[in-house]
């Protein structure tokens, strides 16, 4: 039975609607993204070097980090995204708690490369059916090169097939795209392509999921020790506005490896055009080499000290400014309407009262 329908005709089943309404009845969809396995290995290697432990980080270290971070998210986020290694770790779900919508990453860290890396085609790390009883929703990521048609079309076919599996399992799909790094390309060269490429990507790929997780143009890049301004906040907003108009799904904003200072400006520039943040490293990456980080326990403390205030800041903006996850529906059943509410309880995440 359909509980809602998007403007492009895609129907949302009772099961999928109820999952979203259970965890976000007020429409707030902010997601803590913690699924980038290769990034966690790099961060863990930096942490081990920082504390003087001479070894390479491994999967067990990544599981440890995820479990330690997960237990501090209760009451701070609507949803959290982790990969299957973390999800299948003993005690992980208990650490995260029952009140956070758990999204399971499906795709493999390393896509299939075509033509020497000019094209990248996504592949599964785990079948949706294997973790369906452990998660509330799924997530996919495809790296895209608009100029490489073969990988472009193969990724559409792959994503469409995964989306069908998710719908059959009655689990929402969070569909993420990123502009792919090309061989020999500098950060600045890639950054300059973003406005045009992102609109093309949204046009072709946003329909394959219940949410479309996207990046926006960058304000600056750091290259060869220099900070280079690339685009203005107005360009960021204009591109996001075009993507929002094109996409039949609500947008979620990823951080795309920028620092929190930049992400906060990006999100502030588009907060009324999106349904929420889907941010990870920008919140917490400094914790791994913070001066107060001396061991695993102090890494956890650094995460709480650095990441949680940032999460609260973005979540407050989301609650006040961002659109509800259901705003792209053209129709919602009476049964569905009973599960959601238009009003939001807003409590500022950071507050100081100096008498003015």
HELIX and SHEET records of a PDB file:
HELIX    1   1 UNK A   14  UNK A   23  1                                  10    
HELIX    2   2 UNK A   37  UNK A   50  1                                  14    
HELIX    3   3 UNK A   59  UNK A   70  1                                  12    
HELIX    4   4 UNK A   84  UNK A   87  1                                   4    
HELIX    5   5 UNK A   92  UNK A   96  1                                   5    
HELIX    6   6 UNK A  115  UNK A  117  5                                   3    
HELIX    7   7 UNK A  128  UNK A  131  1                                   4    
HELIX    8   8 UNK A  149  UNK A  168  1                                  20    
HELIX    9   9 UNK A  187  UNK A  205  1                                  19    
HELIX   10  10 UNK A  233  UNK A  246  1                                  14    
HELIX   11  11 UNK A  260  UNK A  270  1                                  11    
HELIX   12  12 UNK A  281  UNK A  284  1                                   4    
HELIX   13  13 UNK A  285  UNK A  289  5                                   5    
HELIX   14  14 UNK A  296  UNK A  321  1                                  26    
HELIX   15  15 UNK A  334  UNK A  337  1                                   4    
SHEET    1   A 3 UNK A  11  UNK A  13  0                                        
SHEET    2   A 3 UNK A   2  UNK A   6 -1                                        
SHEET    3   A 3 UNK A 329  UNK A 332 -1                                        
SHEET    1   B 9 UNK A  31  UNK A  34  0                                        
SHEET    2   B 9 UNK A  79  UNK A  82  1                                        
SHEET    3   B 9 UNK A 101  UNK A 105  1                                        
SHEET    4   B 9 UNK A 137  UNK A 144  1                                        
SHEET    5   B 9 UNK A 172  UNK A 179  1                                        
SHEET    6   B 9 UNK A 211  UNK A 214  1                                        
SHEET    7   B 9 UNK A 250  UNK A 253  1                                        
SHEET    8   B 9 UNK A 276  UNK A 279  1                                        
SHEET    9   B 9 UNK A  31  UNK A  34  1                                        
SHEET    1   C 2 UNK A 112  UNK A 114  0                                        
SHEET    2   C 2 UNK A 119  UNK A 121 -1                                        
SHEET    1   D 2 UNK A 220  UNK A 223  0                                        
SHEET    2   D 2 UNK A 226  UNK A 229 -1                                        
END                                                                             
